[in-house]
């Protein structure tokens, strides 16, 4: 449908957070959207929380067995009816004007793939005084260097890009999507803070150790991109290098509370 935004939201045991995530979608100044939630067999009361929302734009479905975020995202992408695809995890938040500003930006710039800045919050929703940004333009090579976009900020034009489906990898499955999209078009930064990323939530795989993260980066290139062992190792080292750059003041900015 013209200008319909399909929002992809995988969920697993985020009953304590998903209410606010959904509400941040409902609060958007741009209202032509559908929210596709795919629950990966949560063992908490996620069902009850989602069912409190009486909005026919929200589509809630459950996997038959626990399969991981990659499978959930793939399923949601197959169900998407909109031209524009956006992503929001079930513990993160959007600013009210996120969709409106990003759509205006992409139409004005005539681009098909974009991302925005975001700020970090802790598990309780308190601001951590950190803003994450990235390069103004990301080429295919730049995306292979590092996963610059935060998943909660990405939007792309499905009419231009087509259906994206990724390999079933446990970690970095959002990065696997960006690598596929960036083979078709560049990614552009809307230099505004339009989302809030929840860091340090118990059970989140983003809180695991660095050795595990390195292993998952290798698997991304080896399994999802089907590269040979040598090239997978080279790309993993590149990712570590540019990850260090991202954590410097160039792309990670601390600021004082106003």
N, C-alpha and C positions, 0 to 999 in steps of 0.2 A: 504494500500500500504506500502511496506517495507520502513521504515525510513522516511515516510512522516509525518510531524508534522502538526496536526490540531490545529489552534489557535482560541480559543473561545473568542469572543469580544461582550458582550452586550452593547447596546448604548441607551442613552436617553438624549436628549438636551445637547449634548457635541460638538456642531458644532465649538466652539472656540478652541477645543483641539484635536478632532479626527484626523485631518489632520496630526499632528505630531505623534500621536500614530500609525497610519497606516504607516507613513514614517519610523518609527523606526523598523517596521516589514520588509519593503522593503529593508532597509539598512543592514539586517542581513547577516553575512558572510556565514551562512548556508541557502541555497536557496530552499531546497525541503520542501515547506510548502504550506498550504492553510489557508487563513484567513476567518473565518466565522463570519460575523457581523450580529447580530440580533437586529434590531432597535425596540424599544418599543413605537412606535407612537410618535416620537419626534415632537415638535411643532416649532422647529427652522429650520434652513436650513441644517440639517445633510445630507439629501438626496443629495443636490447639492454638498456638500463637498466630499462625498464618490464617487459620480459619476465622479469626476474629475480624479479619478485613473483608468487608462486603463490597468488593469492587470487581466488576467483570473484566477489567483490564489485567487483573492478576490471574495468571494460570499456574496452578500448583500441581506438580506431578512427582511421583516417587519411583526410584529405581527398584527393581525386583530384588536386587542384592547389593550389598555395599561394594561399590566399584571404583570409587575415587573421583576426584574433581574433573579429570580429563574426560571421562565417560559422561559425567553430568553436563559439562559444557557442550560436548558434542551433541548430546540429545537436545539440549535447549536450542542450539544453533539450527538443528534440523527442523525444529518446531517454529522458528522465528518467521513472522510474516512481514516484518518491516523492511524498509529500504536501508535504514540506518541501524547498526548494531553497536550497542554499548554494554559495558560490563560493570557489575557491582557485586562484590562478595557480601555474604550475609552478615558480616560484622562491621562493614565499613559504611561510610555516610557520604552523601552528596550535599553541596550547598544548593539552595533552592533554584538558583539561576544556571546551574551547570548545563543542562541540556539546551536551554535556549541560547546561551552564549556560544556553546560549542558548535551548534548547528549554524548560527549566524557566521561564525568564524570560517567554517568549512565552505559554506556557500560563497562567501565573499572572496575567499582565497582560491576557490575552485580546487580544493584538495579532497582526497578520498580517505585519508587516514590521519588521525590527529590524537593528541593527548594534552593534558593540562598539568599544572603544578598541583601538589597536594600537601597537606600538613599532617603531622603525626599526632595521634592521641594515644593514651594508655588504655589498658583494659577497662578502666572505669570511665573513659570518655574525657579525661582531663588532657588539655593541650600540653604537648611536650616541648613547645617552643622551637620546633624544627620544621622547615619547609623544604620539600624535595622538588627539584626542577631538573632540567636536562637540556640537551642541544636543541637549537632552534629548528633544525632540519636533520632527520635521521635517514641516511641512505641505507641500501641493503648491507653494505659493508659496515656501516655504523651500527646497525642492529646486531650484526654478528659479533661486533666488539663487546656489546653489553646490552642487557635488557633495560633500556632507559625508561620506558613508560611504566607508570604504575597501572596495574590492571584496572583499577577503579576509575581511571581517567580516560581510558581509550574509547574511541568511536571510529568506525569505518563504514564506508558506503558499500553495502552488499551488492548493489546493482553493478558496481565496478569490479569488486573483488570476487564475488561469487561465494558459494558455500565453503566454509573452512571446517575441516575435520582433522584432528591431530591424533598422534599415537598415544596409547594408554600409558603415559608415564606419570609417576606419582607426584613429582615436583617439577616446577618450571613449565607446566603445561600452558600457562598463559604466554610465556616466552616463545614456546613452540608455535603458537598462533601468530605472534608478531613476525616471526621469521618467515612464515608463509605469506603473510600479507605484504611484507616489505619487498618480496620478490616481484610484486606487481606495481607498487607505488611507494613513494617516499612518505615519511611520517613527519607531521608538522606540530610544533609546540604552540598552544594557546597559553601565553605567559600570564596566567592568573591562577590563584589558588581556589579550586572549585570542588575539592573533595577532602575527606578526612580518613586517614588510614589507621586502623586500630593495631597497635604494636604490643606484643608481649602477652597476647591472650593465651591462657592455658590450653594446651592441646593443638595450637597452631603449628604447622610444620615449619613456618618461617622462624620459629624460635629454636630450631635444632642447631647443632654445632657446625663449625666450619668444614670439618672433614666430610660430614654428610652433604653439605652444600656443594662441595667440590665434586663429590661422587655424582650428585644429581645433574650438575652441569655437564659432566662427561657423558652421562646417559642421554641427555638432551641431544647432543650432537651425534652420538653413536646410534641411538635408537630412533629418535624423531626425525633427524636430518639424514640418517643412514650414511654417515661419513665413515671413512676407515679409521683405524685406531690412532694413527699418527695425526691426522687432521683433527680428530676429536680432541686429542691432547693439546694440540696447538691452540684450538679455539677455547679450550678450558683455561689455559694460561692467559690468553688475551682477556677473557672475562674477569679473571682475578685482578689483572692489571687495571682495567678500566673500572672495576668495582672499587678499587682504592681511590681512583680519581673521583668517582661519584661521591665518595664519603668525605672528600675535601670540601672546602668552602665554595668551590666552583659550582657544585650541584647540590650541596646540602647546606642550608643557611639557618643558623640559629638567630633568633630575634627576641627582643625583650617584650614582655607582656605590656600592653598599653593600659 
